[in-house]
Amino acid sequence: MRSSLVAVALLGISQTASASEALRTWKTIQVGVLPGNSFVRAGSEMFEDDARSRESREAMGLWQRRVEDSLRTLDLVRVVDSDELRERLESRGPVRQTLALAKERFELGRERYRALELESAGGQLERALELMTQSWSEVTQPRLVADTHLYRGLSMMDRGLESEALVAFRSMWLHDPDRRFQPGYYPSSTESVMKRALDDLVAMGDLVGARYPAARLARLAQAAKVDSLITVSLLPSETGSSVRVVVYDKSSRLRTVDLSLKLDDPEQAAELLDRALSRWHSCAVRSEDRSYVAKPRMRRWQLEFGYAHALYIKDDLTRAGFSSPGANIAVNYRVGRALQLFALTNQKVSVPDANRDLMEPMMTSRFAFGAGLTAEVGRLEPFVRAGVELALTLSDVKITRDVACKHFVGAPSTLDPGLNPCDPGRVFTVEAPAFVAGIHGGLGARWRLVPSWHAQFEVQFAGYAFGSDFPVSDLNFPLTLSAGLGHRF
């Protein structure tokens, strides 16, 4: 009886585990295949299609298909071949428009070159290259990019810029290494630079990195909506030829596979390729169920500090008004995703106005407490908050519009009152410490710079309801602009 109960319990546990495993969904990996190239060539072979060049092209096509077939045998992997990758990029309206503009610029540059307007041709071709870069032409139209570099190099040779022409011809071979030329069609000096450019290119260390820079691959994967990109290249080696297979992962922005296979033993090379892709596949497959992944810790506390500048909206005591620069410090605590508690202080010094109606600087400390609401939209975090405010004056305040009082308000006691032109009743005096209290409101936004630091901007408003010896009816409603940095912890 006991053994039967144990068997039933184990069966129930296994069924529960199987059900949870069945409910878990796995994400299909979309792998985009970039156009591959064979760089097994020499400068002396630029005029003829010899047996070595034909064999290298055939080997390149064979290994390109072998890599694609090996990827298709893997579970949850969808291969986006070169044609589909090109269609995805060119299906976007802005890309098609930019490519059309690039072709127009190229045709215009070629016409200017044939008309011997060399400087104008160079400018048009440079602009065409910029537009081709924006339209992903190195993937969708590599021969067009190579043609543009060809005419750039030709125009530079005619202008006597041999070093610049060498760089342009090198870029031409990089995008179209299978290109052939008719002997004697170009001057011997131009053909010599073309040969040297091809030899220099083949001798480069990282042809794959030069053809597809990592910074471009990150944006390309995003534009083509693929998870990884793979490229196959045939390169020369000391013992013959080798195949280099590189897989770029969009999420990590790294080359997760960088494999070089010598073709001396094709069967062993194929086995090494399958092993490398299997290892990559075991790490690349991800589950769409993220419930088992720990959520990032919420940084509940925020400390913000920065510059603050205040102006009184209602000011019946001075004619020109006065500004109050200072510093702002705030502490926030996130109760939930949207609710925050806050406490802030603002230390400011009111500067005498142009008429010196405010006769001396006025130092004020403001304190506010309350709650607020916030939302996160990407890196932007708008917020609004409200509470109560208490302000303390830390220095005696004297305000008057009487010119005579500005000079005789501190007359000596020995002076006859009849000779004093200042009427003390015309001088408004607040003796420190005095306080006022009222409501506080704020509206602002934070911009996350890094996970723990952000920039913040806020507009604060206060309305004082009562105070001790403070002219609430004549001086009220301070409007404060603050900006600074904040730290989350």
C-alpha positions in Angstrom: 0.0 0.0 0.0 2.8 2.4 1.0 4.7 1.7 -2.2 1.6 2.4 -4.3 1.2 5.8 -2.7 4.8 6.6 -3.3 4.5 5.7 -7.0 1.3 7.8 -7.4 3.1 10.8 -5.7 6.2 10.4 -8.0 3.9 10.1 -11.0 2.1 13.3 -10.0 5.4 15.2 -9.6 6.7 14.0 -13.0 3.4 15.1 -14.7 3.6 18.5 -13.0 7.2 19.0 -14.2 6.3 17.8 -17.7 3.3 20.2 -17.8 5.4 23.2 -16.6 8.1 22.3 -19.2 5.5 22.1 -21.9 4.1 25.5 -20.9 7.5 27.1 -21.2 8.0 28.5 -24.7 11.4 28.9 -26.4 12.4 31.7 -28.6 13.2 31.0 -32.2 16.7 32.3 -33.2 16.7 34.2 -36.5 20.2 34.1 -38.1 20.9 36.4 -41.0 23.4 35.2 -43.5 25.7 38.0 -44.8 27.1 37.9 -48.3 30.4 36.0 -48.3 33.5 36.6 -50.3 36.6 34.7 -51.5 39.8 36.7 -51.0 42.1 34.0 -52.4 43.5 36.2 -55.1 46.7 38.1 -56.0 47.2 41.4 -57.8 48.6 39.6 -60.9 45.3 37.7 -61.3 43.1 40.8 -61.7 42.9 40.4 -65.5 42.1 36.7 -66.0 39.9 34.0 -64.6 42.4 31.2 -63.9 41.8 27.8 -62.5 42.7 28.9 -59.0 40.1 31.7 -58.9 37.4 29.4 -60.2 38.2 26.7 -57.6 38.2 29.3 -54.8 34.8 30.6 -55.9 33.4 27.1 -56.1 34.8 26.3 -52.6 33.3 29.6 -51.3 29.8 28.7 -52.6 30.1 25.1 -51.3 31.0 26.2 -47.7 28.4 28.9 -47.7 25.7 26.3 -48.5 27.2 23.9 -46.0 27.0 26.5 -43.2 23.4 27.3 -44.0 22.5 23.6 -44.2 24.2 23.0 -40.8 22.2 25.8 -39.3 18.9 24.5 -40.6 19.4 21.2 -38.9 19.5 22.9 -35.5 16.2 23.2 -33.5 14.6 26.7 -33.1 16.9 28.2 -35.7 15.5 30.1 -38.7 18.0 30.9 -41.4 17.5 34.3 -43.1 19.5 33.9 -46.3 21.2 36.7 -48.1 18.3 37.4 -50.5 15.7 37.5 -47.7 18.1 39.7 -45.6 18.3 42.1 -48.5 14.6 42.2 -49.0 14.1 43.0 -45.3 16.4 45.9 -45.5 15.1 47.3 -48.8 11.4 46.8 -47.8 11.7 49.9 -45.5 10.6 53.0 -47.3 13.4 55.3 -46.0 16.1 52.8 -47.1 14.6 52.5 -50.6 14.5 56.3 -51.0 18.1 56.7 -49.7 19.3 54.0 -52.0 17.6 55.7 -55.0 19.3 59.0 -54.1 22.6 57.2 -53.8 22.3 55.7 -57.3 21.5 59.1 -58.7 24.6 60.6 -57.0 26.7 57.8 -58.3 25.5 58.3 -61.9 26.0 62.0 -61.6 29.6 61.5 -60.3 30.4 59.1 -63.1 29.1 61.6 -65.7 31.2 64.3 -64.1 34.3 62.0 -64.2 33.7 61.3 -67.9 33.4 65.0 -68.5 36.8 65.4 -66.7 35.3 67.5 -63.9 37.4 65.6 -61.4 36.8 67.6 -58.2 33.1 67.8 -58.8 33.0 64.0 -59.5 34.9 63.3 -56.3 32.3 65.3 -54.3 29.4 63.5 -55.8 30.9 60.1 -55.3 31.7 60.9 -51.6 28.1 61.9 -51.1 26.9 58.8 -52.8 29.0 56.7 -50.4 27.4 58.5 -47.4 23.9 57.7 -48.7 25.0 54.0 -49.4 26.1 53.7 -45.9 22.7 54.9 -44.6 20.9 52.4 -46.9 23.0 49.3 -46.0 24.4 49.0 -49.5 27.4 47.1 -48.3 24.9 44.2 -47.7 22.2 44.9 -50.4 24.3 46.3 -53.2 28.0 45.5 -52.7 28.9 45.8 -56.4 27.4 49.3 -56.4 29.6 50.3 -53.5 32.6 48.8 -55.3 31.8 50.7 -58.5 31.7 53.9 -56.5 35.1 53.2 -54.9 36.4 52.4 -58.4 35.5 55.8 -59.9 36.8 57.5 -56.7 40.1 55.9 -57.3 40.2 56.7 -61.0 39.4 60.4 -60.3 42.1 60.5 -57.6 44.7 59.0 -60.0 43.9 61.6 -62.6 44.4 64.3 -60.0 47.8 62.8 -58.9 46.5 61.5 -55.5 48.1 58.1 -55.7 47.9 57.3 -52.0 44.3 58.2 -51.7 43.6 56.2 -54.9 45.2 53.2 -53.3 42.8 53.4 -50.3 39.8 53.7 -52.7 40.9 50.7 -54.8 41.4 48.7 -51.6 37.8 49.4 -50.6 36.7 48.4 -54.1 38.4 45.0 -53.8 37.0 44.6 -50.2 33.4 44.8 -51.5 33.9 42.9 -54.7 37.1 40.7 -54.7 35.9 38.7 -57.8 36.1 41.7 -60.1 38.0 41.4 -63.4 39.5 44.0 -65.7 40.4 44.0 -69.3 44.2 44.4 -69.7 45.3 47.8 -71.1 41.9 49.4 -70.6 43.4 51.7 -67.9 46.8 53.4 -67.9 49.6 51.2 -66.6 50.1 53.4 -63.6 46.5 52.9 -62.6 46.6 49.2 -63.1 49.8 49.0 -61.0 48.0 50.8 -58.1 45.0 48.4 -58.5 47.3 45.4 -58.2 49.1 46.8 -55.2 45.7 47.5 -53.5 44.6 43.9 -54.0 47.8 42.5 -52.6 47.6 44.9 -49.6 44.0 43.9 -48.9 44.7 40.2 -48.9 47.6 40.7 -46.5 45.4 42.5 -44.0 44.9 40.7 -40.7 41.1 40.9 -40.2 39.3 41.1 -43.5 36.0 40.1 -41.9 36.2 43.0 -39.4 37.1 45.4 -42.2 34.2 44.2 -44.4 31.6 44.1 -41.5 32.7 46.4 -38.5 31.1 45.4 -35.2 29.5 48.8 -34.8 27.7 48.4 -38.1 26.6 44.8 -37.3 24.8 45.9 -34.2 22.7 48.4 -36.1 22.3 46.0 -39.0 20.9 43.3 -36.8 18.4 45.7 -35.3 17.3 47.0 -38.7 16.9 43.5 -40.2 15.2 42.1 -37.1 17.5 39.2 -36.6 19.1 37.8 -33.5 22.5 36.9 -35.0 24.5 37.5 -38.1 26.8 35.0 -39.7 29.4 35.5 -42.4 31.6 33.0 -44.3 34.8 34.0 -46.0 37.5 32.1 -47.9 41.0 33.4 -47.0 44.5 32.5 -48.2 46.8 30.6 -45.7 50.3 29.3 -45.7 49.1 25.8 -46.6 46.4 26.7 -49.1 43.0 28.1 -48.2 41.0 28.4 -45.1 37.3 29.2 -44.3 36.5 31.7 -41.6 33.1 31.5 -40.0 32.0 34.4 -37.7 28.7 34.6 -35.8 27.8 38.0 -34.3 25.3 38.0 -31.5 23.0 41.1 -31.2 22.2 40.8 -27.5 25.8 40.6 -26.3 27.3 42.6 -29.2 30.1 40.1 -29.5 31.5 37.5 -31.9 30.2 34.4 -30.2 31.8 32.2 -32.9 35.1 33.0 -34.7 36.3 29.8 -36.4 39.0 29.2 -39.0 39.0 25.9 -40.8 41.8 24.6 -43.0 40.6 22.9 -46.1 43.4 20.3 -46.3 40.9 17.7 -44.8 37.4 18.8 -45.8 35.7 16.0 -43.7 37.5 17.1 -40.5 36.7 20.8 -41.3 33.0 19.9 -41.7 33.0 18.1 -38.4 34.7 21.0 -36.6 32.1 23.3 -38.1 29.2 21.2 -36.9 30.7 21.1 -33.4 31.2 24.8 -33.2 27.7 25.6 -34.4 26.3 23.1 -31.9 28.2 24.7 -29.0 26.9 28.1 -30.2 23.3 26.7 -30.4 23.4 25.4 -26.9 24.2 28.8 -25.5 22.1 30.9 -28.0 18.7 29.2 -27.4 16.7 31.3 -24.8 13.4 30.7 -23.1 10.7 33.4 -23.4 9.6 32.5 -19.9 11.7 34.9 -17.7 9.9 34.0 -14.4 12.9 32.1 -13.1 15.2 35.1 -13.6 15.6 37.3 -10.6 14.1 40.8 -11.2 16.5 43.7 -10.9 16.6 45.3 -7.4 14.5 48.4 -7.2 16.6 51.4 -6.1 14.2 53.0 -3.7 16.2 55.9 -2.4 17.2 58.9 -4.4 19.4 61.8 -3.5 19.2 64.8 -5.7 21.2 68.1 -5.6 21.7 71.0 -7.9 21.3 74.7 -8.6 18.0 76.5 -7.8 16.8 80.0 -8.8 13.6 81.5 -7.3 11.4 84.5 -8.2 8.4 85.9 -6.3 5.4 86.1 -8.5 3.6 88.4 -6.1 5.9 91.3 -5.1 4.3 94.5 -4.0 7.2 95.8 -1.9 9.8 96.3 -4.6 9.5 97.9 -8.0 11.8 95.8 -10.1 11.6 92.5 -8.2 14.6 90.5 -7.1 16.0 87.1 -7.8 17.1 84.4 -5.3 19.8 82.0 -6.4 20.6 79.1 -4.2 21.1 75.3 -3.9 18.5 72.5 -3.8 18.8 69.1 -2.1 16.1 66.5 -2.1 15.7 63.0 -0.8 13.0 60.7 -2.3 11.8 57.2 -1.3 9.9 55.0 -3.7 7.0 53.3 -2.0 6.0 51.5 -5.2 6.4 51.8 -8.9 4.5 55.1 -9.1 4.3 56.5 -5.5 7.2 58.5 -3.9 7.7 60.3 -0.6 10.0 63.3 -0.7 11.7 65.8 1.6 13.7 68.7 0.2 15.4 71.8 1.3 16.2 75.0 -0.6 18.9 77.4 0.6 18.7 80.7 -1.2 20.0 84.3 -0.9 17.8 87.0 -2.3 20.0 89.6 -4.0 19.0 93.3 -3.8 17.2 94.5 -6.9 18.5 97.2 -9.3 16.7 100.0 -7.3 17.9 98.6 -4.0 14.4 98.5 -2.7 15.6 95.3 -0.9 18.3 97.1 1.0 20.3 94.0 2.1 20.6 90.3 1.0 17.9 88.1 2.5 18.9 84.6 3.4 16.1 82.0 3.5 15.9 78.3 4.2 12.9 76.4 2.8 11.8 72.9 3.7 9.1 70.9 2.0 7.6 67.4 2.7 5.0 65.4 0.8 4.3 62.7 -1.7 4.3 62.4 -5.5 3.6 60.3 -8.5 6.1 59.2 -11.1 6.2 57.2 -14.4 9.0 55.6 -16.4 9.0 56.0 -20.2 12.3 54.5 -21.3 15.0 56.7 -19.8 12.6 59.5 -19.1 10.8 59.7 -15.8 8.3 62.6 -15.4 7.0 63.3 -12.0 4.6 65.5 -10.1 4.5 66.1 -6.3 2.7 68.1 -3.6 3.1 68.8 0.1 3.6 71.4 2.7 6.4 74.0 3.0 8.0 75.9 5.8 10.4 78.8 5.1 12.7 80.6 7.7 14.4 83.9 7.2 17.9 83.8 8.6 18.7 87.5 8.3 16.9 90.8 9.1 15.1 92.2 6.1 14.6 95.9 5.3 12.5 96.9 2.3 11.6 100.5 1.2 10.9 102.5 -1.9 11.8 105.8 -0.2 15.1 107.1 -1.6 15.8 109.1 1.6 15.3 106.1 3.8 17.9 104.2 1.9 20.5 106.7 3.2 19.1 107.7 6.6 17.4 104.6 7.8 20.3 104.1 10.2 20.6 107.7 11.4 22.3 108.2 14.8 20.1 108.7 17.8 21.6 112.2 18.4 20.0 113.4 15.2 16.9 115.6 15.7 13.9 113.6 14.4 12.7 116.7 12.6 15.9 116.8 10.6 15.7 113.1 9.5 14.1 113.0 6.0 13.2 109.3 6.4 9.9 108.3 7.9 10.4 105.0 9.7 6.9 104.0 8.7 8.0 103.8 5.1 10.6 101.0 5.9 9.2 97.5 6.1 11.3 95.5 8.5 11.3 91.8 9.3 13.5 90.7 12.2 15.0 87.2 12.0 14.1 84.6 12.6 10.6 84.8 10.9 8.7 81.9 9.3 6.0 81.3 6.8 4.1 78.2 5.9 1.9 77.0 3.1 1.5 74.5 0.3 4.2 73.2 -2.0 4.0 71.7 -5.5 6.5 70.5 -8.1 6.5 69.3 -11.7 9.6 67.9 -13.3 11.4 65.1 -15.1 14.5 62.9 -14.7 16.7 61.5 -17.5 18.6 58.3 -16.6 22.2 58.6 -17.6 23.4 55.3 -16.1 21.4 52.9 -13.9 22.4 54.7 -10.7 22.7 58.3 -11.9 20.2 60.7 -13.5 19.8 64.3 -14.5 16.8 66.2 -13.2 14.9 69.4 -13.8 12.0 70.7 -11.8 9.6 73.7 -11.5 8.6 74.3 -7.9 5.7 76.4 -6.7 4.7 77.5 -3.2 1.8 79.5 -1.8 2.2 80.9 1.8 -0.9 81.0 3.9 0.4 82.5 7.2 3.6 83.5 8.9 5.1 85.5 11.8 6.0 89.1 10.9 6.3 88.2 7.2 4.5 90.2 4.6 2.5 87.3 3.2 -0.1 89.6 1.5 2.7 91.6 -0.3 5.4 89.0 -0.9 4.2 85.5 -1.9 4.1 82.7 -4.4 7.8 81.9 -5.0 8.5 80.1 -8.3 11.7 78.1 -8.3 13.5 76.4 -11.2 16.0 73.7 -10.2 18.4 71.5 -12.2 21.0 69.1 -11.1 22.0 65.4 -10.7 20.6 62.6 -8.7 21.9 59.2 -7.4 19.8 56.1 -6.8 20.7 53.5 -4.2 
